[in-house]
């Protein structure tokens, strides 16, 4: 079966499939599903997600990676006929993700949600292509997550942050401060360009935030000094690392700073962003301000920081 040639963007990769006659698209989709051919089914899913998904051609690379992994897991672990799934096929697959099996432990609720979303998009794509009318994931619902969201917001402490900064070189220092003082996500640090920084106005603009929504962030004095001391790259990027490279550098610093292994479990670059959220809640007790600072679309996400916050401090972000 001939696959669609690789193109640079999701929209460019979707175009050849959308240009196919209906009977040819259906034939390919049926063949891919019958043979459980991952590459073809992923191309079909990505094309449908790009053309009909809520974010269209702007779907993030992170989302695509999650869904691509989810489609592969479904093909590996979903032991049912894709074109003619049984009545309980979707529910049984979902329960298998939630429970420990011989090959793996039970998945975290957030991972189960991602796997379920990927399965739903695959079947939307198959129905779009006319390969099936089945919708095995219409009714199954994942088990409710009983862990308090605030307990998932593990943040670096002030002492740990100071230990990281003490041993950090110029670039690592900027990475830490962009996350811990500007509240940037991993992807936002990697996308940040020098053109996004206005030293005169003491402001940083996140152009490519989550959901593609830009936001402005006050530059802390400590971060301003660190940025000014950082040599500029010819490509215009402030940091210029991959997602893995960024996580690896922060992890290496934490080990060198002798932060206990137990404290590092479940932490990554995002735990530095959590530090920013907790500290700003402590200093302002203003959920709307913190939501705007962190780029939260839902204020309920911001509320998860309040459990960890100590409201005794009264300083503002600008003098950090």
C-alpha positions in Angstrom: 0.0 0.0 0.0 1.4 3.4 -1.0 1.7 5.9 1.8 1.6 9.6 1.5 5.1 11.1 1.2 6.4 13.0 4.2 5.8 16.8 4.2 7.0 19.5 6.6 3.8 20.4 8.3 0.7 18.5 9.4 -1.5 20.4 6.9 0.9 19.7 4.1 0.9 16.0 5.0 -2.9 16.0 5.1 -3.5 17.5 1.7 -2.7 14.4 -0.4 -5.2 12.3 1.6 -7.9 14.9 1.3 -7.4 15.1 -2.4 -8.1 11.4 -2.9 -11.4 10.3 -4.4 -13.8 9.0 -1.8 -13.6 5.4 -3.0 -9.8 5.4 -3.0 -9.6 7.0 0.5 -12.0 4.3 1.8 -10.0 1.5 0.1 -6.8 2.6 1.7 -8.4 3.1 5.1 -10.0 -0.3 5.0 -6.7 -1.9 4.0 -4.7 -0.1 6.7 -7.3 -1.1 9.4 -7.6 -4.7 8.2 -3.8 -5.1 8.2 -3.3 -3.0 11.4 -0.8 -0.9 9.4 0.5 1.7 11.8 2.0 4.2 9.3 -1.1 4.4 7.2 -3.5 4.6 10.2 -1.4 7.4 11.8 -1.4 9.3 8.5 -5.2 9.0 8.3 -5.6 10.1 12.0 -3.2 13.0 11.7 -4.9 14.2 8.5 -8.4 14.1 10.1 -7.1 15.8 13.3 -5.5 18.5 11.2 -8.4 19.2 9.0 -11.3 18.8 11.5 -9.7 19.1 14.9 -10.3 22.1 17.2 -6.7 23.5 16.5 -6.6 22.6 12.8 -3.2 22.9 11.2 -1.9 24.5 14.3 -2.1 21.3 16.4 1.0 21.2 18.6 3.9 18.8 18.0 3.5 17.6 21.6 -0.2 16.6 21.0 0.8 14.8 17.8 3.4 12.8 19.6 1.0 11.8 22.3 -1.7 10.8 19.8 0.8 9.0 17.6 1.9 6.9 20.6 -1.7 6.3 21.5 -2.5 4.9 18.1 0.5 2.6 18.2 -0.6 1.3 21.7 -4.1 0.7 20.4 -2.7 -1.4 17.6 -0.4 -3.3 19.9 -2.8 -3.9 22.8 -6.3 -3.5 21.4 -7.0 -7.1 20.6 -10.2 -6.6 18.5 -11.2 -6.2 14.8 -10.7 -2.5 14.1 -13.4 -2.4 11.4 -15.9 -4.6 13.2 -15.2 -4.1 17.0 -17.4 -6.1 19.4 -20.0 -4.4 21.6 -17.6 -4.1 24.6 -14.3 -3.7 22.7 -13.7 -0.1 23.5 -14.6 -0.5 27.2 -12.4 -3.5 27.6 -9.5 -1.8 26.0 -10.0 1.2 28.3 -10.1 -1.0 31.4 -6.9 -2.8 30.3 -5.1 0.6 30.3 -6.3 1.3 33.8 -5.3 -2.0 35.2 -1.9 -3.7 35.6 -1.1 -6.4 33.0 1.6 -8.9 32.6 3.6 -6.5 30.4 3.2 -3.2 32.3 1.8 -1.4 35.3 -1.5 0.5 35.3 -1.1 3.8 33.5 -1.6 7.1 35.2 -5.1 8.7 34.7 -3.6 11.5 32.5 -1.9 8.9 30.3 -5.2 6.9 30.0 -7.0 10.1 29.0 -4.4 10.6 26.2 -4.7 7.0 25.0 -8.5 7.3 25.0 -8.3 10.6 23.0 -6.0 9.0 20.5 -8.4 6.1 20.0 -11.3 8.4 19.5 -9.5 10.4 16.9 -8.5 7.2 15.1 -12.1 6.1 14.8 -13.3 9.6 13.8 -10.7 9.3 11.0 -11.9 5.8 10.0 -15.5 7.0 9.9 -14.5 10.1 7.9 -12.8 7.8 5.3 -15.9 5.6 5.1 -14.0 2.5 6.4 -16.4 1.8 9.2 -19.4 3.2 11.0 -18.3 1.8 14.4 -17.7 4.0 17.4 -16.4 1.7 20.2 -15.2 4.6 22.3 -18.4 6.7 22.3 -19.7 5.5 25.7 -16.7 4.2 27.8 -15.5 6.6 30.5 -12.2 6.4 32.3 -12.2 5.9 36.1 -12.2 9.2 37.9 -8.8 10.3 39.1 -9.0 10.4 42.9 -5.7 12.1 43.5 -6.0 15.8 44.5 -4.7 17.9 41.6 -2.6 20.0 44.0 -0.7 16.9 45.0 0.5 16.6 41.4 1.9 20.1 41.4 5.2 19.2 42.9 7.4 22.3 43.0 11.1 23.0 43.7 11.6 24.7 47.1 13.4 28.0 47.6 16.4 26.2 49.0 16.6 23.7 46.1 16.3 26.6 43.6 19.1 28.5 45.2 21.3 25.4 45.1 20.6 25.0 41.3 21.4 28.6 40.6 24.7 28.4 42.6 26.2 25.8 40.3 24.5 26.8 37.0 26.5 28.3 34.1 25.1 31.3 32.1 22.8 29.3 29.8 21.6 26.9 32.6 20.9 29.9 34.8 18.7 31.4 32.2 16.8 28.1 31.7 16.1 27.8 35.4 15.0 31.4 35.7 12.8 31.3 32.6 10.9 28.5 34.2 11.0 29.5 37.9 10.7 33.3 37.6 8.9 33.7 34.3 6.8 30.5 34.6 7.6 29.3 31.1 6.8 25.7 30.0 9.4 23.5 28.3 8.1 24.2 24.9 7.9 28.0 25.6 11.6 28.1 26.7 12.6 26.3 23.5 10.6 28.6 21.3 11.7 31.9 23.0 13.6 34.3 20.7 15.6 37.4 21.5 13.0 39.4 19.5 10.4 38.3 22.2 12.3 40.2 24.9 11.8 43.9 25.5 14.4 45.0 28.1 13.3 48.6 28.0 9.8 47.6 29.1 11.1 44.8 31.3 8.8 42.4 29.5 8.9 39.0 27.8 6.3 37.9 25.3 5.4 34.3 25.0 4.4 34.1 21.3 3.8 30.4 21.1 2.2 29.4 24.3 -0.1 26.5 25.0 -3.1 26.7 22.8 -1.2 29.1 20.6 -2.2 32.0 22.9 0.5 34.7 23.3 0.9 36.3 26.7 3.2 38.9 28.3 5.3 38.2 31.4 7.1 40.7 33.6 10.9 40.2 33.6 12.3 39.7 37.1 15.4 41.7 37.8 17.4 38.5 38.4 16.3 37.1 35.1 17.0 40.3 33.3 20.6 40.3 34.5 21.0 36.6 33.5 19.7 37.3 30.0 21.9 40.2 29.5 24.9 38.1 30.4 24.0 35.3 28.0 25.8 35.3 24.6 23.4 35.4 21.6 23.0 32.6 19.2 23.1 33.2 15.4 19.7 31.5 15.0 17.9 34.1 17.2 16.8 31.5 19.8 17.6 32.3 23.4 18.3 28.7 24.4 18.3 26.4 21.4 17.8 23.0 22.9 15.4 20.1 22.2 12.8 19.1 24.7 14.9 16.1 25.8 18.0 18.3 26.0 16.3 20.8 28.2 15.0 18.1 30.6 18.4 16.4 30.7 20.2 19.6 31.6 17.9 20.4 34.5 18.1 16.9 35.7 21.9 16.9 35.6 22.0 20.2 37.5 19.7 18.7 40.2 22.0 15.7 40.6 25.1 17.9 40.9 23.3 20.1 43.4 22.8 16.9 45.5 19.1 17.2 45.6 18.0 13.8 46.9 16.8 11.2 44.3 13.6 10.8 46.2 12.8 14.5 45.9 13.5 14.4 42.1 11.0 11.6 41.4 8.1 12.9 39.2 9.9 16.2 38.8 11.1 17.8 35.6 11.3 21.2 34.0 7.7 21.7 34.9 8.4 21.6 38.6 10.3 24.9 38.2 7.2 26.4 36.6 5.3 25.1 39.6 7.7 27.0 41.8 6.7 30.2 40.0 3.0 29.5 40.5 3.3 28.7 44.2 5.5 31.7 44.9 3.2 34.1 43.1 0.2 32.8 45.0 2.1 33.3 48.2 3.0 36.8 47.4 -0.3 38.1 45.8 -3.1 35.7 46.8 -4.6 36.7 43.4 -5.7 33.7 41.3 -6.5 35.8 38.2 -3.1 37.4 38.2 -1.4 34.0 38.6 -3.6 32.5 35.8 -2.6 35.3 33.5 1.1 35.0 34.4 1.2 31.3 33.8 -1.1 31.3 30.8 -3.8 29.1 32.3 -7.0 28.9 30.2 -8.9 27.5 33.2 -8.8 29.2 36.6 -9.3 25.8 38.2 -5.8 24.8 37.1 -4.5 27.8 39.0 -6.4 26.8 42.1 -4.3 23.7 42.5 -1.3 25.9 43.5 -3.1 27.4 46.5 -2.8 24.3 48.7 1.0 24.6 48.6 1.0 28.4 49.0 2.1 30.1 52.2 0.3 33.5 52.2 2.7 35.2 54.6 5.0 36.6 51.9 4.0 40.0 50.3 6.6 40.7 47.7 6.0 41.0 44.0 7.5 39.2 41.0 9.3 42.2 39.7 11.9 42.2 42.6 12.8 38.6 42.5 
